[in-house]
Amino acid sequence: MRAKPSSNYGSDTEPGSANRTFLIGGHILNAPKPVPGLYLVATPIGNLGDITLRALETLAGVDIIACEDTRITRRLTERYAISAELKPYHEHNAAMARPKILEKLAQGASIALVSDAGTPLISDPGFKLVREVCAAGHAVIAVPGASSVLTALAVAALPTDRFFFEGFLPAKEIARRTRLTELARIDATLVMFESGNRVEDTIADLSDIMGGRDAAICRELTKLHEEIKRAPIAELAKAADQLETRGEFVLVVGPPRADEGIMTQHDLDNLLRSSLSRDSVKDSVAHAVELSGRPRREVYARALELAKEADKETRGDDGED
């Protein structure tokens, strides 16, 4: 049965309806109606076969599926003969849609939130909805699955013990380069999203700022034309004009190299604590800036935080009135 899109959250779906059915592998399976609440359901990032059985059961059983684009989500629901009603929830209608979702939850409905691809809320709408649903005392249940962030990290052949997800970088060059300079000081593997029309410029900026590091360009992950290029950033930048720019990109960049001269946060803190125990904040900052390779503003702010912590420990209290 084809789901009928709608622009509102009316009373046409009655909570407590009978179990739903859906088709998978030629078999009709029963999906019990989920308990009332908001279900955050991860959907495939490309290959529709990556949907989990639990996600299918949830989507088939809920009263409503709130999605960014009903046309995109319908491809998934039609593939598995899921007939739950689709309702739009995106950045342009969220303010109006949230109260209606909360009203339905208060009536005992079960509602799934999905993004166009991957895990909801990860660079997609949903944070404010989850916050208000929690505040209203309703259940929020995660149904985990596909994530382009973790998929790219897994195949990049770069350290995975610590990573920082940036999301989309600023579109304008000056803001983008400023942000990349800040990211360069993070002692972790970096994961970033980028659009095809800006990926070449971004890789050039990365080469200027972090050119000695290894990186991976991941395009169209799990899709028919999936492509992964692994090399030092400087090499990737030289061949960037030959990139196929159609599709979605995830850029993964390795952590700072020892020869970059940028001190890790852990080592910086140890240096500042040692200096602050014997010198003034001003002298400690000057010494740390010289040795760490980090900007003075950043070092100064951290020095003030550590000095405040040390003062609290000395006074033996928590610093509150």
SVG drawing of the C-alpha trace seen along z (x, -y; Angstrom):
<svg xmlns="http://www.w3.org/2000/svg" viewBox="-9 -39 68 54">
<polyline fill="none" stroke="black" stroke-width="0.4" points="0.0,0.0 1.4,-3.4 1.7,-5.9 -0.1,-9.1 1.9,-12.2 0.4,-14.9 1.4,-18.4 -0.2,-18.2 -0.4,-16.1 -4.1,-15.6 -6.2,-12.9 -6.5,-10.6 -4.2,-8.0 -5.6,-6.4 -3.2,-5.3 -3.7,-1.7 -4.4,-0.3 -3.8,3.4 -0.4,4.8 1.0,3.7 2.6,6.0 5.5,5.5 7.2,7.5 10.9,8.5 12.6,11.2 9.2,12.4 7.9,13.0 5.1,11.1 6.1,10.3 4.1,8.9 5.3,5.6 3.8,5.2 2.8,1.7 5.6,-0.1 4.9,-1.6 4.1,-5.3 7.1,-7.6 9.4,-9.1 11.7,-6.7 14.9,-8.0 15.3,-5.5 18.5,-5.3 17.9,-4.7 20.3,-3.7 22.9,-6.2 22.7,-4.8 22.1,-1.1 18.5,-0.4 19.6,3.1 21.4,1.6 18.2,1.1 18.0,3.1 15.2,5.5 14.5,3.6 14.1,0.4 11.7,2.1 9.6,3.4 9.5,-0.1 8.7,-1.9 6.0,0.6 4.4,0.4 4.4,-3.3 1.5,-5.6 3.4,-8.2 6.8,-8.5 8.1,-12.1 10.7,-12.7 12.6,-15.4 11.4,-14.6 8.4,-12.3 9.5,-11.5 12.8,-10.1 11.5,-8.2 8.7,-6.7 11.4,-4.9 12.3,-3.0 8.7,-2.4 7.6,-1.2 10.6,1.1 9.4,2.9 5.6,2.4 5.4,0.2 2.2,-1.7 2.7,-4.0 1.7,-7.5 4.5,-9.9 4.5,-13.5 7.1,-16.1 9.5,-17.4 12.3,-19.6 14.0,-22.9 11.4,-25.0 8.3,-23.6 9.8,-22.4 8.4,-25.2 4.9,-24.4 5.2,-20.6 6.8,-20.2 3.6,-21.1 1.5,-18.8 4.0,-15.9 3.9,-16.6 0.1,-16.6 0.0,-13.3 2.5,-11.8 0.4,-13.1 -2.5,-11.1 -0.5,-8.0 0.9,-7.8 4.1,-6.2 6.1,-8.4 9.3,-7.6 11.7,-10.4 14.0,-9.7 16.3,-11.9 16.8,-11.5 19.8,-9.2 21.6,-8.0 21.1,-8.7 18.6,-11.5 20.0,-14.7 23.5,-14.1 23.8,-17.3 20.0,-16.9 16.9,-18.4 15.6,-16.9 17.5,-18.3 14.8,-20.7 12.1,-18.1 14.0,-15.6 14.6,-18.2 10.9,-19.2 9.7,-15.6 12.0,-14.8 10.9,-17.9 7.3,-16.8 8.1,-13.5 7.6,-11.3 9.9,-8.4 12.7,-8.9 14.0,-5.6 17.0,-5.2 16.9,-2.6 20.6,-2.7 21.9,-1.8 23.7,-3.4 25.9,-6.5 28.0,-8.1 30.3,-9.5 31.2,-6.1 31.2,-4.4 33.8,-6.9 35.8,-6.6 35.9,-2.8 37.2,-2.7 39.5,-5.7 42.5,-3.6 43.2,-6.4 43.3,-6.3 39.9,-5.7 40.6,-5.8 39.7,-9.5 37.8,-11.5 36.1,-14.8 33.0,-15.3 32.8,-18.8 29.8,-18.4 29.7,-20.9 32.4,-23.5 31.6,-27.2 30.9,-27.9 32.9,-31.1 36.7,-30.8 37.9,-33.1 35.5,-31.5 36.4,-28.0 40.1,-28.5 39.7,-30.1 37.8,-27.1 40.2,-24.6 43.1,-26.4 41.2,-25.8 40.5,-22.2 44.2,-21.6 45.0,-21.9 42.6,-19.1 44.5,-16.0 42.1,-13.6 41.1,-12.3 38.7,-14.8 35.5,-13.9 33.8,-16.5 31.0,-16.7 31.3,-18.7 29.2,-19.3 30.4,-18.4 30.5,-22.0 32.9,-23.0 35.0,-19.9 37.9,-20.9 38.3,-24.3 38.1,-22.6 40.7,-20.1 43.0,-22.9 42.5,-24.7 43.2,-21.5 46.4,-21.1 47.6,-24.6 46.7,-24.1 47.3,-20.3 49.1,-19.2 51.4,-16.7 48.6,-14.5 47.1,-11.4 43.4,-11.7 40.6,-10.0 38.0,-11.4 34.8,-9.2 32.2,-9.8 28.8,-8.2 29.3,-5.7 27.4,-2.4 26.0,-3.5 26.6,-2.1 29.4,-4.6 31.1,-4.5 34.6,-5.9 37.3,-6.2 40.7,-7.9 43.4,-7.6 46.6,-9.6 48.4,-12.5 46.3,-15.6 48.9,-17.4 48.7,-14.5 44.9,-14.5 44.9,-18.3 47.1,-17.9 44.5,-15.6 41.4,-17.4 40.6,-18.8 40.0,-15.3 37.5,-14.4 34.0,-13.4 32.1,-16.0 28.6,-14.5 27.3,-13.0 27.9,-13.4 31.3,-13.6 32.8,-12.8 36.4,-13.9 38.5,-12.2 41.8,-13.7 44.3,-12.1 45.4,-13.7 48.3,-16.1 51.7,-14.7 54.6,-14.9 56.5,-17.1 53.7,-19.7 54.9,-21.3 51.4,-21.6 51.3,-20.4 48.4,-18.1 45.8,-19.4 47.0,-17.0 50.6,-18.2 49.6,-21.8 47.6,-21.4 50.6,-19.8 52.9,-22.5 50.5,-25.3 50.0,-23.6 53.7,-23.3 54.3,-27.0 51.4,-28.3 52.7,-26.7 55.7,-29.0 55.1,-31.9 52.4,-34.4 49.6,-33.8 51.3,-36.2 54.7,-34.5 53.1,-31.0 51.1,-31.9 54.2,-33.4 56.2,-30.3 53.4,-27.9 52.7,-29.8 56.4,-29.5 56.5,-25.8 53.1,-24.6 52.6,-26.2 49.1,-27.2 47.5,-30.7 48.0,-33.0 44.3,-33.6 43.6,-29.9 46.5,-29.4 45.5,-32.4 41.9,-31.2 43.1,-27.7 45.6,-29.2 42.8,-31.2 40.7,-28.1 43.5,-26.1 44.5,-28.9 40.9,-29.1 40.8,-25.3 44.1,-25.5 42.7,-28.4 39.6,-26.3 41.7,-23.4 43.9,-25.6 40.8,-27.1 39.3,-23.7 35.8,-24.6 33.9,-24.5 34.1,-28.3 30.3,-28.9 28.6,-31.3"/>
</svg>
